[in-house]
């Protein structure tokens, strides 16, 4: 995902910070963060990743789990390459990291969706 508003250096910093934040993922903070954001365009992607990482019936490789946890922590926590309090611009890096992760694990996302559909039909 190439974003003209987020140069390559900032993209790399955002992705590195996401990796560092994987240990800071907090399920309760994620739940609180989701409240009231249902109308945001990225909300369904965030919820999907949250469901994947917290679904005890679904097994993820550790590297995928770390990537998802880091992404969620990056979006939730105020530590960003571009601070979230800056109007409009503050969410560019969060959306980039979320989109990057969604793209990087797209095959796993498809497997999870199929798993969930099978679970519902069973």
N, CA and C atoms as an extended XYZ file, in Angstrom:
366
Properties=species:S:1:pos:R:3:atomname:S:1:resname:S:1:resid:I:1 pbc="F F F"
N         0.847       -1.178        0.000 N   UNK     1
C         0.000        0.000        0.000 CA  UNK     1
C         0.884        1.228        0.000 C   UNK     1
N         0.776        2.019       -0.994 N   UNK     2
C         1.580        3.240       -1.127 CA  UNK     2
C         0.694        4.423       -0.797 C   UNK     2
N         1.135        5.238        0.136 N   UNK     3
C         0.370        6.414        0.496 CA  UNK     3
C         1.247        7.630        0.272 C   UNK     3
N         0.791        8.538       -0.567 N   UNK     4
C         1.582        9.716       -0.901 CA  UNK     4
C         1.790       10.619        0.301 C   UNK     4
N         0.929       10.547        1.292 N   UNK     5
C         1.031       11.397        2.470 CA  UNK     5
C         1.984       10.829        3.520 C   UNK     5
N         2.455        9.627        3.319 N   UNK     6
C         3.330        8.983        4.290 CA  UNK     6
C         4.563        8.492        3.534 C   UNK     6
N         5.674        9.253        3.625 N   UNK     7
C         6.859        8.902        2.854 CA  UNK     7
C         7.468        7.580        3.331 C   UNK     7
N         8.389        7.054        2.545 N   UNK     8
C         8.971        5.741        2.809 CA  UNK     8
C         9.617        5.658        4.191 C   UNK     8
N        10.304        6.697        4.611 N   UNK     9
C        10.942        6.700        5.933 CA  UNK     9
C         9.898        6.562        7.039 C   UNK     9
N         8.817        7.309        6.933 N   UNK    10
C         7.755        7.224        7.943 CA  UNK    10
C         7.055        5.873        7.876 C   UNK    10
N         6.894        5.319        6.687 N   UNK    11
C         6.298        3.993        6.560 CA  UNK    11
C         7.160        2.965        7.294 C   UNK    11
N         8.462        3.014        7.086 N   UNK    12
C         9.364        2.083        7.753 CA  UNK    12
C         9.339        2.261        9.266 C   UNK    12
N         9.334        3.511        9.727 N   UNK    13
C         9.267        3.769       11.166 CA  UNK    13
C         7.962        3.224       11.749 C   UNK    13
N         6.857        3.426       11.040 N   UNK    14
C         5.562        2.935       11.516 CA  UNK    14
C         5.565        1.408       11.613 C   UNK    14
N         6.095        0.736       10.601 N   UNK    15
C         6.127       -0.728       10.615 CA  UNK    15
C         7.057       -1.259       11.702 C   UNK    15
N         8.187       -0.605       11.920 N   UNK    16
C         9.102       -1.023       12.992 CA  UNK    16
C         8.462       -0.822       14.358 C   UNK    16
N         7.783        0.296       14.536 N   UNK    17
C         7.120        0.566       15.810 CA  UNK    17
C         6.007       -0.448       16.048 C   UNK    17
N         5.285       -0.817       14.995 N   UNK    18
C         4.240       -1.835       15.108 CA  UNK    18
C         4.834       -3.128       15.665 C   UNK    18
N         5.992       -3.538       15.131 N   UNK    19
C         6.641       -4.759       15.599 CA  UNK    19
C         7.045       -4.642       17.066 C   UNK    19
N         7.551       -3.492       17.464 N   UNK    20
C         7.959       -3.284       18.853 CA  UNK    20
C         6.762       -3.294       19.804 C   UNK    20
N         5.603       -2.864       19.330 N   UNK    21
C         4.416       -2.750       20.182 CA  UNK    21
C         3.651       -4.055       20.348 C   UNK    21
N         4.049       -5.103       19.668 N   UNK    22
C         3.313       -6.367       19.737 CA  UNK    22
C         3.132       -6.842       21.174 C   UNK    22
N         4.116       -6.638       22.015 N   UNK    23
C         4.013       -7.068       23.415 CA  UNK    23
C         3.075       -6.190       24.233 C   UNK    23
N         2.719       -5.017       23.709 N   UNK    24
C         1.857       -4.097       24.444 CA  UNK    24
C         0.380       -4.298       24.151 C   UNK    24
N         0.033       -5.284       23.316 N   UNK    25
C        -1.373       -5.513       22.997 CA  UNK    25
C        -2.131       -5.874       24.257 C   UNK    25
N        -3.241       -5.206       24.483 N   UNK    26
C        -4.077       -5.429       25.649 CA  UNK    26
C        -5.512       -5.618       25.155 C   UNK    26
N        -6.057       -6.794       25.389 N   UNK    27
C        -7.390       -7.122       24.884 CA  UNK    27
C        -8.448       -6.158       25.414 C   UNK    27
N        -8.355       -5.774       26.682 N   UNK    28
C        -9.331       -4.848       27.262 CA  UNK    28
C        -9.237       -3.468       26.610 C   UNK    28
N        -8.013       -2.977       26.378 N   UNK    29
C        -7.852       -1.683       25.702 CA  UNK    29
C        -8.417       -1.734       24.294 C   UNK    29
N        -8.239       -2.878       23.629 N   UNK    30
C        -8.770       -3.027       22.272 CA  UNK    30
C       -10.292       -2.948       22.287 C   UNK    30
N       -10.917       -3.623       23.247 N   UNK    31
C       -12.379       -3.571       23.378 CA  UNK    31
C       -12.846       -2.140       23.617 C   UNK    31
N       -12.187       -1.450       24.544 N   UNK    32
C       -12.554       -0.067       24.856 CA  UNK    32
C       -12.356        0.835       23.641 C   UNK    32
N       -11.288        0.606       22.904 N   UNK    33
C       -10.981        1.407       21.720 CA  UNK    33
C       -12.071        1.266       20.661 C   UNK    33
N       -12.619        0.073       20.510 N   UNK    34
C       -13.621       -0.178       19.475 CA  UNK    34
C       -14.952        0.521       19.760 C   UNK    34
N       -15.242        0.782       21.028 N   UNK    35
C       -16.512        1.410       21.380 CA  UNK    35
C       -16.660        2.771       20.713 C   UNK    35
N       -17.759        2.945       19.998 N   UNK    36
C       -18.059        4.223       19.371 CA  UNK    36
C       -17.382        4.472       18.038 C   UNK    36
N       -16.668        3.494       17.516 N   UNK    37
C       -15.957        3.703       16.251 CA  UNK    37
C       -16.556        2.874       15.121 C   UNK    37
N       -17.754        2.366       15.312 N   UNK    38
C       -18.381        1.466       14.344 CA  UNK    38
C       -18.557        2.087       12.961 C   UNK    38
N       -18.636        3.394       12.867 N   UNK    39
C       -18.856        4.049       11.581 CA  UNK    39
C       -17.569        4.409       10.846 C   UNK    39
N       -16.434        4.117       11.417 N   UNK    40
C       -15.158        4.404       10.770 CA  UNK    40
C       -14.916        3.390        9.648 C   UNK    40
N       -14.317        3.828        8.557 N   UNK    41
C       -14.113        2.951        7.400 CA  UNK    41
C       -13.188        1.766        7.708 C   UNK    41
N       -12.283        1.915        8.629 N   UNK    42
C       -11.309        0.874        8.952 CA  UNK    42
C       -11.801       -0.046       10.065 C   UNK    42
N       -12.958        0.251       10.645 N   UNK    43
C       -13.449       -0.476       11.816 CA  UNK    43
C       -13.567       -1.983       11.572 C   UNK    43
N       -14.139       -2.379       10.440 N   UNK    44
C       -14.341       -3.814       10.192 CA  UNK    44
C       -13.000       -4.554       10.072 C   UNK    44
N       -11.982       -3.906        9.493 N   UNK    45
C       -10.658       -4.528        9.418 CA  UNK    45
C       -10.065       -4.702       10.808 C   UNK    45
N       -10.206       -3.673       11.648 N   UNK    46
C        -9.692       -3.731       13.007 CA  UNK    46
C       -10.368       -4.866       13.774 C   UNK    46
N       -11.694       -4.956       13.670 N   UNK    47
C       -12.443       -5.995       14.381 CA  UNK    47
C       -12.054       -7.378       13.878 C   UNK    47
N       -11.889       -7.521       12.575 N   UNK    48
C       -11.486       -8.810       12.020 CA  UNK    48
C       -10.141       -9.251       12.597 C   UNK    48
N        -9.161       -8.355       12.618 N   UNK    49
C        -7.859       -8.701       13.190 CA  UNK    49
C        -7.970       -9.012       14.676 C   UNK    49
N        -8.769       -8.227       15.375 N   UNK    50
C        -8.988       -8.473       16.805 CA  UNK    50
C        -9.593       -9.867       17.009 C   UNK    50
N       -10.605      -10.198       16.223 N   UNK    51
C       -11.230      -11.518       16.343 CA  UNK    51
C       -10.232      -12.626       16.053 C   UNK    51
N        -9.397      -12.442       15.050 N   UNK    52
C        -8.418      -13.472       14.702 CA  UNK    52
C        -7.443      -13.736       15.843 C   UNK    52
N        -6.967      -12.673       16.461 N   UNK    53
C        -5.937      -12.829       17.492 CA  UNK    53
C        -6.519      -13.286       18.831 C   UNK    53
N        -7.816      -13.097       19.038 N   UNK    54
C        -8.415      -13.482       20.318 CA  UNK    54
C        -9.282      -14.733       20.228 C   UNK    54
N        -9.464      -15.302       19.041 N   UNK    55
C       -10.300      -16.485       18.849 CA  UNK    55
C        -9.545      -17.719       19.337 C   UNK    55
N        -9.986      -18.283       20.455 N   UNK    56
C        -9.284      -19.434       21.033 CA  UNK    56
C        -9.499      -20.719       20.228 C   UNK    56
N       -10.461      -20.726       19.322 N   UNK    57
C       -10.713      -21.907       18.511 CA  UNK    57
C        -9.902      -21.910       17.217 C   UNK    57
N        -9.212      -20.816       16.935 N   UNK    58
C        -8.452      -20.694       15.701 CA  UNK    58
C        -6.971      -20.571       16.030 C   UNK    58
N        -6.144      -21.341       15.327 N   UNK    59
C        -4.705      -21.341       15.591 CA  UNK    59
C        -3.977      -20.497       14.545 C   UNK    59
N        -3.177      -19.564       15.042 N   UNK    60
C        -2.347      -18.715       14.194 CA  UNK    60
C        -0.883      -19.030       14.445 C   UNK    60
N        -0.077      -18.892       13.395 N   UNK    61
C         1.368      -18.977       13.601 CA  UNK    61
C         1.776      -17.814       14.500 C   UNK    61
N         2.820      -18.013       15.282 N   UNK    62
C         3.258      -16.985       16.222 CA  UNK    62
C         3.614      -15.686       15.503 C   UNK    62
N         4.281      -15.768       14.356 N   UNK    63
C         4.670      -14.544       13.650 CA  UNK    63
C         3.440      -13.771       13.181 C   UNK    63
N         2.383      -14.464       12.792 N   UNK    64
C         1.147      -13.807       12.372 CA  UNK    64
C         0.459      -13.183       13.571 C   UNK    64
N         0.446      -13.907       14.678 N   UNK    65
C        -0.166      -13.387       15.898 CA  UNK    65
C         0.564      -12.119       16.366 C   UNK    65
N         1.884      -12.131       16.280 N   UNK    66
C         2.678      -10.963       16.674 CA  UNK    66
C         2.402       -9.792       15.737 C   UNK    66
N         2.298      -10.067       14.439 N   UNK    67
C         2.008       -8.996       13.475 CA  UNK    67
C         0.646       -8.365       13.758 C   UNK    67
N        -0.347       -9.200       14.039 N   UNK    68
C        -1.685       -8.682       14.329 CA  UNK    68
C        -1.686       -7.913       15.639 C   UNK    68
N        -1.092       -8.487       16.677 N   UNK    69
C        -1.063       -7.819       17.983 CA  UNK    69
C        -0.331       -6.487       17.895 C   UNK    69
N         0.767       -6.462       17.168 N   UNK    70
C         1.514       -5.214       16.999 CA  UNK    70
C         0.701       -4.166       16.269 C   UNK    70
N        -0.021       -4.600       15.247 N   UNK    71
C        -0.865       -3.675       14.481 CA  UNK    71
C        -1.958       -3.100       15.369 C   UNK    71
N        -2.638       -3.958       16.105 N   UNK    72
C        -3.713       -3.482       16.981 CA  UNK    72
C        -3.176       -2.535       18.044 C   UNK    72
N        -2.032       -2.884       18.626 N   UNK    73
C        -1.423       -2.012       19.637 CA  UNK    73
C        -1.030       -0.679       19.019 C   UNK    73
N        -0.505       -0.714       17.811 N   UNK    74
C        -0.087        0.526       17.136 CA  UNK    74
C        -1.282        1.455       16.943 C   UNK    74
N        -2.411        0.886       16.541 N   UNK    75
C        -3.606        1.699       16.310 CA  UNK    75
C        -4.182        2.215       17.636 C   UNK    75
N        -4.156        1.405       18.657 N   UNK    76
C        -4.758        1.752       19.944 CA  UNK    76
C        -3.914        2.744       20.733 C   UNK    76
N        -2.615        2.492       20.818 N   UNK    77
C        -1.749        3.289       21.679 CA  UNK    77
C        -1.437        4.651       21.058 C   UNK    77
N        -1.220        5.643       21.898 N   UNK    78
C        -0.962        6.990       21.381 CA  UNK    78
C         0.444        7.185       20.802 C   UNK    78
N         1.316        6.195       20.944 N   UNK    79
C         2.682        6.297       20.428 CA  UNK    79
C         2.635        6.012       18.935 C   UNK    79
N         2.859        7.022       18.119 N   UNK    80
C         2.771        6.895       16.667 CA  UNK    80
C         3.869        7.687       15.985 C   UNK    80
N         4.109        7.369       14.733 N   UNK    81
C         5.013        8.170       13.923 CA  UNK    81
C         4.382        9.547       13.705 C   UNK    81
N         3.083        9.554       13.411 N   UNK    82
C         2.333       10.810       13.291 CA  UNK    82
C         1.289       10.791       14.403 C   UNK    82
N         1.402       11.664       15.412 N   UNK    83
C         0.473       11.634       16.552 CA  UNK    83
C        -0.990       11.766       16.114 C   UNK    83
N        -1.857       10.955       16.740 N   UNK    84
C        -3.264       10.896       16.366 CA  UNK    84
C        -4.018       12.190       16.625 C   UNK    84
N        -3.526       13.035       17.522 N   UNK    85
C        -4.257       14.257       17.836 CA  UNK    85
C        -4.176       15.314       16.728 C   UNK    85
N        -3.311       15.112       15.744 N   UNK    86
C        -3.225       16.041       14.611 CA  UNK    86
C        -4.418       15.753       13.696 C   UNK    86
N        -5.301       16.735       13.498 N   UNK    87
C        -6.515       16.491       12.708 CA  UNK    87
C        -6.208       15.941       11.315 C   UNK    87
N        -6.965       14.943       10.908 N   UNK    88
C        -6.916       14.296        9.599 CA  UNK    88
C        -5.608       13.542        9.347 C   UNK    88
N        -4.484       14.187        9.525 N   UNK    89
C        -3.181       13.593        9.215 CA  UNK    89
C        -2.785       12.541       10.247 C   UNK    89
N        -3.237       12.688       11.477 N   UNK    90
C        -2.812       11.819       12.566 CA  UNK    90
C        -3.145       10.353       12.401 C   UNK    90
N        -4.125       10.039       11.577 N   UNK    91
C        -4.524        8.645       11.397 CA  UNK    91
C        -3.918        8.008       10.157 C   UNK    91
N        -3.161        8.758        9.372 N   UNK    92
C        -2.590        8.212        8.138 CA  UNK    92
C        -1.688        7.021        8.435 C   UNK    92
N        -0.809        7.148        9.417 N   UNK    93
C         0.106        6.047        9.713 CA  UNK    93
C        -0.637        4.838       10.273 C   UNK    93
N        -1.667        5.070       11.081 N   UNK    94
C        -2.442        3.956       11.637 CA  UNK    94
C        -3.135        3.183       10.512 C   UNK    94
N        -3.737        3.916        9.586 N   UNK    95
C        -4.428        3.282        8.467 CA  UNK    95
C        -3.423        2.560        7.565 C   UNK    95
N        -2.255        3.155        7.373 N   UNK    96
C        -1.209        2.488        6.594 CA  UNK    96
C        -0.819        1.160        7.240 C   UNK    96
N        -0.536        1.165        8.539 N   UNK    97
C        -0.116       -0.054        9.233 CA  UNK    97
C        -1.224       -1.101        9.180 C   UNK    97
N        -2.459       -0.689        9.404 N   UNK    98
C        -3.596       -1.609        9.346 CA  UNK    98
C        -3.716       -2.211        7.939 C   UNK    98
N        -3.661       -1.375        6.922 N   UNK    99
C        -3.751       -1.855        5.545 CA  UNK    99
C        -2.587       -2.741        5.162 C   UNK    99
N        -1.395       -2.378        5.604 N   UNK   100
C        -0.194       -3.172        5.312 CA  UNK   100
C        -0.341       -4.578        5.899 C   UNK   100
N        -0.782       -4.644        7.137 N   UNK   101
C        -0.942       -5.947        7.798 CA  UNK   101
C        -2.035       -6.762        7.115 C   UNK   101
N        -3.168       -6.115        6.795 N   UNK   102
C        -4.257       -6.818        6.116 CA  UNK   102
C        -3.753       -7.418        4.797 C   UNK   102
N        -2.952       -6.662        4.074 N   UNK   103
C        -2.406       -7.138        2.805 CA  UNK   103
C        -1.394       -8.270        3.030 C   UNK   103
N        -0.537       -8.102        4.022 N   UNK   104
C         0.524       -9.088        4.279 CA  UNK   104
C        -0.031      -10.442        4.723 C   UNK   104
N        -1.142      -10.439        5.417 N   UNK   105
C        -1.698      -11.704        5.906 CA  UNK   105
C        -3.020      -12.041        5.218 C   UNK   105
N        -3.207      -11.564        4.016 N   UNK   106
C        -4.482      -11.747        3.305 CA  UNK   106
C        -4.878      -13.223        3.167 C   UNK   106
N        -3.909      -14.099        2.932 N   UNK   107
C        -4.232      -15.529        2.827 CA  UNK   107
C        -4.736      -16.075        4.158 C   UNK   107
N        -4.117      -15.647        5.250 N   UNK   108
C        -4.552      -16.094        6.575 CA  UNK   108
C        -5.942      -15.531        6.898 C   UNK   108
N        -6.191      -14.322        6.482 N   UNK   109
C        -7.515      -13.720        6.687 CA  UNK   109
C        -8.573      -14.542        5.948 C   UNK   109
N        -8.275      -14.940        4.719 N   UNK   110
C        -9.217      -15.762        3.955 CA  UNK   110
C        -9.464      -17.093        4.658 C   UNK   110
N        -8.394      -17.715        5.164 N   UNK   111
C        -8.547      -18.978        5.897 CA  UNK   111
C        -9.419      -18.783        7.127 C   UNK   111
N        -9.226      -17.673        7.824 N   UNK   112
C       -10.020      -17.413        9.026 CA  UNK   112
C       -11.501      -17.221        8.673 C   UNK   112
N       -11.762      -16.485        7.608 N   UNK   113
C       -13.158      -16.278        7.181 CA  UNK   113
C       -13.806      -17.613        6.818 C   UNK   113
N       -13.070      -18.474        6.133 N   UNK   114
C       -13.593      -19.798        5.791 CA  UNK   114
C       -13.826      -20.623        7.055 C   UNK   114
N       -12.916      -20.549        8.005 N   UNK   115
C       -13.045      -21.240        9.275 CA  UNK   115
C       -14.300      -20.789       10.010 C   UNK   115
N       -14.525      -19.480       10.038 N   UNK   116
C       -15.701      -18.930       10.720 CA  UNK   116
C       -16.993      -19.370       10.011 C   UNK   116
N       -16.978      -19.376        8.689 N   UNK   117
C       -18.159      -19.820        7.939 CA  UNK   117
C       -18.453      -21.302        8.204 C   UNK   117
N       -17.406      -22.114        8.267 N   UNK   118
C       -17.585      -23.538        8.570 CA  UNK   118
C       -18.111      -23.729        9.975 C   UNK   118
N       -17.629      -22.907       10.917 N   UNK   119
C       -18.076      -23.006       12.309 CA  UNK   119
C       -19.561      -22.682       12.425 C   UNK   119
N       -19.996      -21.697       11.660 N   UNK   120
C       -21.405      -21.297       11.706 CA  UNK   120
C       -22.290      -22.379       11.110 C   UNK   120
N       -21.818      -23.033       10.061 N   UNK   121
C       -22.605      -24.060        9.390 CA  UNK   121
C       -22.644      -25.376       10.166 C   UNK   121
N       -21.689      -25.567       11.046 N   UNK   122
C       -21.626      -26.828       11.812 CA  UNK   122
C       -22.632      -26.882       12.924 C   UNK   122
